[in-house]
Amino acid sequence: MSDIKTVIKGEDSTLHGDLSVSSGQLEMDEGLNTAVLHSLFTDARAREDDELPWGETDRRGCWFDPTLPKNAAAGRTVDRYGSRLWLLSRAKQTAETLARAKEYAEEALQWLVDDGIAVKVEVTAEWQSRGYMALTVQIYRRDGSIWSNAYPWQGVIDAV
């Protein structure tokens, strides 16, 4: 599996993804980091029963969702790209928000299991500091190895 390498740049509220370039050439990622970054931090379309963050009316979603192949075996009519983490952008810093973040992240990474890349995916979510959450992703690969990485996420309101 190979992707054009995406890296996280910036600090605090200016974190963003960017393509990695070295000596004028796009770098490639032979691992899982870029796939996980895109899966977690691209906005998936909100479900009809999802409560949108205050003031939002756009259900978002990735423009190419309708072109993705059908995945009847996974119980979905069409694969979805990205995650619903954006729905937590105005959530309070609570245990319920952590549970929803874990659920949304695992849902976004389920394709790794469905496509046979992983046997299992586990995510933990914890508060790092005021308004910041860390998502730690563990991917149990078919060869028995475990791939792990932590990702910062900001967007919650620091209030209970």
C-alpha positions in Angstrom: 0.0 0.0 0.0 1.5 3.3 -1.0 0.1 6.9 -0.8 1.4 10.4 -1.4 2.7 11.2 2.1 0.6 13.6 4.1 2.0 15.2 7.3 0.5 17.3 10.1 2.0 20.8 10.2 1.4 23.8 12.5 0.8 24.2 16.1 -2.2 24.4 18.4 -5.2 25.8 16.5 -3.3 26.0 13.2 -2.8 22.2 12.7 -3.4 21.2 9.1 -2.4 18.4 6.7 0.0 19.0 3.9 1.7 17.0 1.2 5.3 16.1 2.0 7.9 17.3 -0.5 11.6 16.5 -0.5 14.0 17.9 -3.1 11.1 19.1 -5.2 9.5 15.6 -5.3 6.4 14.4 -3.6 7.3 11.8 -0.9 5.5 8.5 -0.7 4.2 6.8 2.5 4.6 3.0 2.4 2.9 2.6 5.8 -0.6 3.4 7.1 -0.1 7.0 8.5 -1.5 8.8 5.4 -4.4 6.5 5.1 -5.3 7.0 8.7 -4.9 10.8 8.5 -7.2 11.0 5.6 -9.7 8.6 7.2 -9.9 10.5 10.4 -9.6 14.1 9.3 -11.7 14.2 6.1 -15.3 15.2 6.9 -17.7 12.3 6.3 -21.3 13.1 5.5 -23.4 13.3 8.6 -26.2 10.8 8.9 -29.8 12.0 8.8 -30.1 11.3 12.6 -26.9 13.1 13.5 -27.2 16.3 15.5 -25.2 19.0 13.7 -23.0 21.4 15.7 -24.6 24.6 16.6 -25.2 26.9 13.6 -24.3 24.2 11.0 -26.7 23.3 8.2 -24.3 21.5 5.9 -24.1 17.8 6.3 -20.7 17.9 4.6 -19.2 14.7 3.2 -16.5 14.0 0.6 -17.3 14.9 -3.0 -16.4 11.5 -4.3 -18.4 9.4 -1.9 -20.9 8.5 -4.6 -18.1 7.1 -6.8 -16.8 4.6 -4.1 -17.5 0.9 -4.7 -20.4 -0.8 -3.1 -19.5 -2.9 0.0 -22.4 -5.1 0.6 -20.3 -7.6 2.7 -19.7 -4.8 5.3 -23.4 -4.1 5.5 -23.1 -0.7 3.8 -24.5 0.2 0.4 -21.6 2.5 -0.4 -18.2 3.0 1.4 -18.0 6.4 3.1 -14.8 8.4 3.1 -13.7 10.3 6.2 -15.0 10.5 9.7 -17.8 12.2 11.6 -15.3 13.7 14.1 -16.3 17.1 12.8 -19.7 16.7 14.5 -17.8 17.1 17.8 -16.4 20.5 16.9 -18.6 22.3 19.4 -19.0 19.5 21.9 -18.0 19.9 25.6 -15.0 18.2 27.1 -16.8 15.2 28.6 -16.6 11.5 28.8 -19.5 11.2 26.4 -17.5 13.3 23.8 -14.5 10.9 24.2 -16.8 7.9 23.7 -18.3 9.5 20.5 -14.8 10.4 19.2 -13.7 6.8 19.7 -16.8 5.5 17.9 -16.4 7.9 15.0 -12.7 7.1 14.6 -13.2 3.3 14.7 -16.1 3.7 12.2 -13.8 5.7 9.9 -11.1 3.1 10.0 -13.3 0.1 9.6 -12.5 0.0 5.9 -9.0 -1.3 6.9 -10.6 -4.5 8.3 -13.2 -4.7 5.5 -10.5 -4.6 2.8 -8.3 -7.2 4.6 -5.5 -4.8 5.5 -6.1 -5.3 9.2 -7.6 -7.9 11.5 -8.7 -5.4 14.1 -8.6 -1.6 14.7 -8.7 -0.1 18.2 -8.9 3.6 19.1 -8.5 5.3 22.4 -9.4 8.9 23.0 -8.2 11.0 25.9 -8.0 14.6 26.9 -4.5 16.1 26.5 -5.2 19.7 27.6 -7.8 22.4 27.4 -9.8 21.7 24.2 -7.4 19.1 22.9 -7.9 15.4 22.4 -5.5 12.7 21.4 -6.7 9.8 19.4 -4.4 6.8 19.6 -4.9 4.3 16.8 -3.7 0.7 17.0 -4.0 -1.4 13.8 -3.6 -5.1 14.2 -2.2 -6.3 10.8 -2.7 -9.7 9.2 1.0 -10.5 9.6 0.7 -10.2 13.4 2.3 -6.8 13.7 0.7 -3.9 15.4 0.9 -0.4 14.0 0.3 2.5 16.4 0.2 6.2 16.2 -1.4 9.1 18.1 -3.1 12.1 16.5 -4.0 15.4 18.1 -7.4 16.8 17.6 -8.8 20.2 18.7 -12.3 21.4 18.4 -14.1 20.8 21.6 -15.2 23.4 24.1 -13.4 23.4 27.4 -16.4 23.2 29.6 -18.4 20.6 31.4 
